[in-house]
Every structure is written in structure tokens, then in C-alpha cells.
Amino acid sequence: MNKTNKTYIAGHGGMVGSALLRTLRNKGYESIITRELGDLDLRRQAETEEFFLSEKPDIVFLAAAKVGGIAANNTYPAEFIYDNLAIQTNVIHAAYRAGVKRLLFLGSSCIYPKLCPQPIKEEYLLTGSLEPTNEAYALAKIAGLEMCKHYNAQYGVDFVSVMPTNLYGENDNFNLETSHVLPALLRKFHEAKQANLPFVEVWGSGTPRREFLHVNDMAEACVHVMENPESSGVYNVGCGEDVTIRELTELIGQVVGYQGDLKFDSSKPDGTPRKLLDISRITELGWKPALTLEQGIKQTYAWYCESIKN
């Protein structure tokens, strides 16, 4: 991968895709290809193959996906499995047919078994049952991971995969019905502070442990993997540390400046008890995150405040 390659970012308008776009531009990449959803629907095989055969990109970052938190995954499992299977199947196959030199597939840490040994190594994939609340999404992502592996084996292509932990940051989804836990809490605390509410309600018991990575660090990791000629296979991407949901909630409250109480609703699902990635493979490639969780939350909250103001 070099700065003159034609580089296509699938999903450039999303949180990860937009971070990749910023990172590549900052690094001086000259020929970046993007398409809006209205101009190219990656769920449509014919559209996708026509695009690849006409543009013939050298490099592909496959960041396009349907994503969401526990509530969204529980409510729309058919959409999560269909949209993600369609997008990744079409893009990976079209990339092979068009002679793409290198492709990076973005998976998710939810592909690992619910009761996985901690920290989670890449080889723990398919060693146990999945977390039921995001099974449809996880199965789709596992299929994409396996597709890259088998295309490499049969066709001799160079497709690598990264499994990010829970991501957050600029351009995140702050919709309370469909977002992940961190952006949902940021919005809840901000609105509670503005309205001077006496408490904030949080889903679950507060005891599950989660790892969080700022999306700018994720983008840097993706580019680092693609620029390294020795990289291959699957890489976990995280920060190597986790916190309880209660600890996360208290930290967000401090950043926002909310003074009220917390109420945990244990009738709501907790999801996987713990999910901490072993990131030794990618650290051996020379990458490590730059932002602490507190720094990342402060940066994200500043961006959120500015975005709602505008």
C-alpha cells in the first residue's frame, strides 16, 4: 500500500469510515474513492460489481455495515444479518474479480463466544456459543472473516481482517434507540444536565466489563496494518484495558458535569459478562492506541456539543 494507490473506503460516511478518510488524507494519500449510499447500494450485487470493474481500486477498506447496540440488535436481527451479509459478500467478491491488491475487512469483537476466556485471543473464534442479543450481527461478521480467509486460500488474494473492540468518537450514533452504550450515556447525561433531572437511568446491572477504543485510534490501526507488508490473517484491535459499565457511567457523568444520581435497571439485558481483547498480535506490528478513555470521552463530548449546536 502506497500513497498513489487508488483507495476505496466503503462506508466513508459512518463513524469508522469517516475516521479512515481523515486519517488517509492526513497521511497524504492522493487518490481516495468514495460513494454516497444514494449513488451506490453495496447490498446490490450488480451495482457493486459494476462499480469495482469501472473504478478498479487497488486498496479497499470495507467499513460499510449496519451497526447498533443491544436494543437495535434485539429489535432488527433480520436487517442486521441480511444487510451485513449482502454488503460484505458483494464487496469481497467484487474486489477479487476486479483484481484488488489488498482489502481490509472490519469485523467486530462480538464474533467471539459469550463465555470466552479473557483476554480474548484471535484463535478463540468459533469455540463456543455467541451472545444471543447480537447473534445475527455476529454471524454475519464471522461469515465475512471466513470469506476473506478462504478467498486468500483459493484465489491467492491478500485480504486481512481486524476485530475492533467497542468503538466511539466523532460521527458516532447518538440515537437512544439504536446506539451503543457510550454514546447513549453521553447523550443521556447531557440532556439530564440540561434539564436538571434528578437521576439518569442506565440499562442493566452495571457489572459487565467492556473495553473502549476511540475511532481515531482504530483508523490509525487499520492503516498501520495495511501499510505493513508482513501483516496477514486476523488482528484484534483494542486498548488492552476494560472498565465496568458502572465505572464508565461515572466517568461520563464527571466529563459532562452531571450532579444527579444513577439508577441501574437490572430488568434490562447485560449482554456478555466481559469482553477484553488480547491485542498482542497488533502490538507486535508496532501499533498502540494514543488516547486514554477519559481523553477520548472528553474529545467526543466536545464534538457532540458542537454538533448539536450546529
Secondary structure, DSSP 8 states (H G I E B T S, - for coil): --TTSEEEEETTTSHHHHHHHHHHHHTT--EEE---TTT--TT-HHHHHHHHHHH--SEEEE-------HHHHHH-HHHHHHHHHHHHHHHHHHHHHTT-SEEEEE--GGGS-TT--SSB-GGGTTSS---GGGHHHHHHHHHHHHHHHHHHHHH---EEEEEE-EEE-TT----TTT--HHHHHHHHHHHHHHHT-SEEEEES-S--EE-EEEHHHHHHHHHHHHH-TT--SEEEES-S--EEHHHHHHHHHHHHT--SEEEEETTS---SSEE-B--HHHHTTT------HHHHHHHHHHHHHHHHH-
